[in-house]
Amino acid sequence: FFFSSRRRHTRYGTVTGVQTCALPICVGGEPAFVDGSLLSQGSIVSGSHVERSIISPRVFIDHDAHVTDSIIMEGVHIGAGARLNRCIVDKNVVIPNFERIGLDRVADSERYTVSDNGIVVIEKERRFG
């Protein structure tokens, strides 16, 4: 593995301030923006934004999704246009398209566990209706 914390231009997008192995961020997908994040091998970021986050293996982040200040565990699928801010998403969760989590503390407290510091926790294998 090759780790780098410098700006890298890849065929699939621009990676800045990120530690990632020297594998493409996305194969055959749309360009992505990743900044200050850790992407694990086997994660796919397709046409989305990831900032200051940790992305585990087998995670798929669909186009126009934004993940900020979050930890995403293995096997998570984040739908197109979704917005996640200050979230911990446990294993095997499917976040629907255009879902908004971590942006409205009152609404989030009704549906999820929210820490005193405003971090939203989504439990393992959560299914959305």
DRENDO-1510 file (C-alpha; in Angstrom, 1 decimal, always signed):
<recs>
REC; n; res; u; v; w
REC; 1; PHE; +0.0; +0.0; +0.0 .
REC; 2; PHE; +1.1; +3.5; -0.7 .
REC; 3; PHE; -0.2; +6.2; +1.7 .
REC; 4; SER; -0.1; +9.9; +0.9 .
REC; 5; SER; -1.5; +13.1; +2.5 .
REC; 6; ARG; -0.8; +15.4; -0.5 .
REC; 7; ARG; -3.2; +16.5; -3.2 .
REC; 8; ARG; -3.6; +13.8; -5.8 .
REC; 9; HIS; -5.4; +14.1; -9.1 .
REC; 10; THR; -6.8; +10.8; -10.3 .
REC; 11; ARG; -8.8; +9.9; -13.3 .
REC; 12; TYR; -11.8; +9.6; -10.9 .
REC; 13; GLY; -11.5; +12.9; -8.9 .
REC; 14; THR; -9.4; +15.0; -6.7 .
REC; 15; VAL; -8.2; +13.8; -3.4 .
REC; 16; THR; -6.7; +16.3; -1.0 .
REC; 17; GLY; -5.4; +15.9; +2.6 .
REC; 18; VAL; -6.5; +12.3; +2.6 .
REC; 19; GLN; -4.8; +9.1; +3.5 .
REC; 20; THR; -5.7; +6.4; +1.1 .
REC; 21; CYS; -4.1; +3.5; -0.6 .
REC; 22; ALA; -3.0; +3.9; -4.2 .
REC; 23; LEU; -6.2; +2.4; -5.7 .
REC; 24; PRO; -8.8; +4.4; -7.6 .
REC; 25; ILE; -11.5; +6.0; -5.4 .
REC; 26; CYS; -14.1; +4.8; -7.9 .
REC; 27; VAL; -13.9; +2.5; -10.8 .
REC; 28; GLY; -16.2; +3.5; -13.7 .
REC; 29; GLY; -18.1; +6.0; -11.6 .
REC; 30; GLU; -18.4; +9.8; -11.5 .
REC; 31; PRO; -15.6; +12.1; -10.3 .
REC; 32; ALA; -15.6; +12.5; -6.5 .
REC; 33; PHE; -14.2; +15.0; -4.0 .
REC; 34; VAL; -12.5; +13.6; -0.9 .
REC; 35; ASP; -10.7; +15.8; +1.7 .
REC; 36; GLY; -9.1; +15.0; +5.0 .
REC; 37; SER; -10.6; +11.5; +5.1 .
REC; 38; LEU; -9.5; +7.9; +5.4 .
REC; 39; LEU; -10.9; +5.6; +2.7 .
REC; 40; SER; -10.5; +1.9; +3.2 .
REC; 41; GLN; -9.7; -0.5; +0.4 .
REC; 42; GLY; -12.8; -1.6; -1.3 .
REC; 43; SER; -14.8; +1.5; -0.7 .
REC; 44; ILE; -16.4; +3.3; -3.6 .
REC; 45; VAL; -17.1; +7.0; -3.7 .
REC; 46; SER; -18.9; +7.8; -6.9 .
REC; 47; GLY; -19.6; +11.5; -7.7 .
REC; 48; SER; -19.9; +12.4; -4.1 .
REC; 49; HIS; -18.2; +14.6; -1.4 .
REC; 50; VAL; -16.5; +13.1; +1.6 .
REC; 51; GLU; -14.9; +15.4; +4.1 .
REC; 52; ARG; -13.1; +14.7; +7.4 .
REC; 53; SER; -14.6; +11.2; +7.6 .
REC; 54; ILE; -13.6; +7.6; +8.0 .
REC; 55; ILE; -14.9; +5.2; +5.3 .
REC; 56; SER; -14.7; +1.5; +6.0 .
REC; 57; PRO; -14.4; -1.4; +3.4 .
REC; 58; ARG; -17.4; -2.3; +1.2 .
REC; 59; VAL; -19.0; +1.2; +1.5 .
REC; 60; PHE; -20.7; +2.6; -1.5 .
REC; 61; ILE; -21.4; +6.4; -1.5 .
REC; 62; ASP; -23.6; +7.3; -4.5 .
REC; 63; HIS; -23.5; +10.4; -6.7 .
REC; 64; ASP; -24.2; +13.8; -5.1 .
REC; 65; ALA; -24.1; +12.4; -1.6 .
REC; 66; HIS; -22.3; +14.4; +1.1 .
REC; 67; VAL; -20.6; +12.8; +4.1 .
REC; 68; THR; -19.0; +15.2; +6.6 .
REC; 69; ASP; -17.3; +14.6; +10.0 .
REC; 70; SER; -18.6; +11.0; +10.1 .
REC; 71; ILE; -17.6; +7.4; +10.6 .
REC; 72; ILE; -19.1; +4.9; +8.2 .
REC; 73; MET; -18.7; +1.2; +9.0 .
REC; 74; GLU; -18.4; -1.7; +6.7 .
REC; 75; GLY; -21.1; -2.7; +4.2 .
REC; 76; VAL; -23.0; +0.7; +4.3 .
REC; 77; HIS; -24.7; +2.0; +1.1 .
REC; 78; ILE; -25.4; +5.8; +1.1 .
REC; 79; GLY; -28.0; +6.7; -1.5 .
REC; 80; ALA; -27.8; +9.4; -4.1 .
REC; 81; GLY; -28.2; +13.0; -2.8 .
REC; 82; ALA; -28.1; +11.9; +0.8 .
REC; 83; ARG; -26.5; +14.3; +3.4 .
REC; 84; LEU; -24.8; +12.9; +6.5 .
REC; 85; ASN; -23.1; +15.3; +9.0 .
REC; 86; ARG; -21.5; +14.1; +12.3 .
REC; 87; CYS; -22.8; +10.6; +12.1 .
REC; 88; ILE; -21.6; +7.2; +13.1 .
REC; 89; VAL; -23.3; +4.6; +10.8 .
REC; 90; ASP; -22.9; +1.0; +12.0 .
REC; 91; LYS; -22.5; -2.0; +9.7 .
REC; 92; ASN; -24.8; -3.0; +6.8 .
REC; 93; VAL; -27.1; +0.1; +6.8 .
REC; 94; VAL; -28.7; +1.4; +3.6 .
REC; 95; ILE; -29.3; +5.1; +3.7 .
REC; 96; PRO; -32.0; +6.0; +1.2 .
REC; 97; ASN; -31.6; +8.5; -1.6 .
REC; 98; PHE; -31.9; +12.2; -0.4 .
REC; 99; GLU; -32.0; +11.2; +3.3 .
REC; 100; ARG; -30.9; +14.0; +5.6 .
REC; 101; ILE; -29.2; +13.0; +8.9 .
REC; 102; GLY; -27.2; +15.2; +11.3 .
REC; 103; LEU; -28.6; +18.4; +10.0 .
REC; 104; ASP; -31.7; +18.8; +12.3 .
REC; 105; ARG; -31.0; +17.8; +15.9 .
REC; 106; VAL; -34.7; +17.8; +16.9 .
REC; 107; ALA; -35.8; +15.6; +14.0 .
REC; 108; ASP; -32.8; +13.3; +14.4 .
REC; 109; SER; -33.5; +12.8; +18.2 .
REC; 110; GLU; -37.0; +11.5; +17.3 .
REC; 111; ARG; -35.5; +8.8; +14.9 .
REC; 112; TYR; -32.0; +8.0; +16.1 .
REC; 113; THR; -29.7; +8.1; +19.1 .
REC; 114; VAL; -28.1; +11.5; +19.4 .
REC; 115; SER; -25.2; +12.2; +21.8 .
REC; 116; ASP; -25.0; +15.3; +24.0 .
REC; 117; ASN; -22.5; +16.7; +21.5 .
REC; 118; GLY; -24.9; +16.2; +18.6 .
REC; 119; ILE; -23.4; +13.1; +17.1 .
REC; 120; VAL; -26.1; +10.9; +15.4 .
REC; 121; VAL; -25.7; +7.1; +15.8 .
REC; 122; ILE; -27.4; +4.8; +13.4 .
REC; 123; GLU; -27.6; +1.2; +14.7 .
REC; 124; LYS; -26.4; -1.9; +12.8 .
REC; 125; GLU; -28.5; -3.2; +9.9 .
REC; 126; ARG; -31.1; -0.3; +10.3 .
REC; 127; ARG; -33.8; -0.4; +7.7 .
REC; 128; PHE; -35.6; +2.7; +6.6 .
REC; 129; GLY; -39.3; +2.6; +5.7 .
</recs>
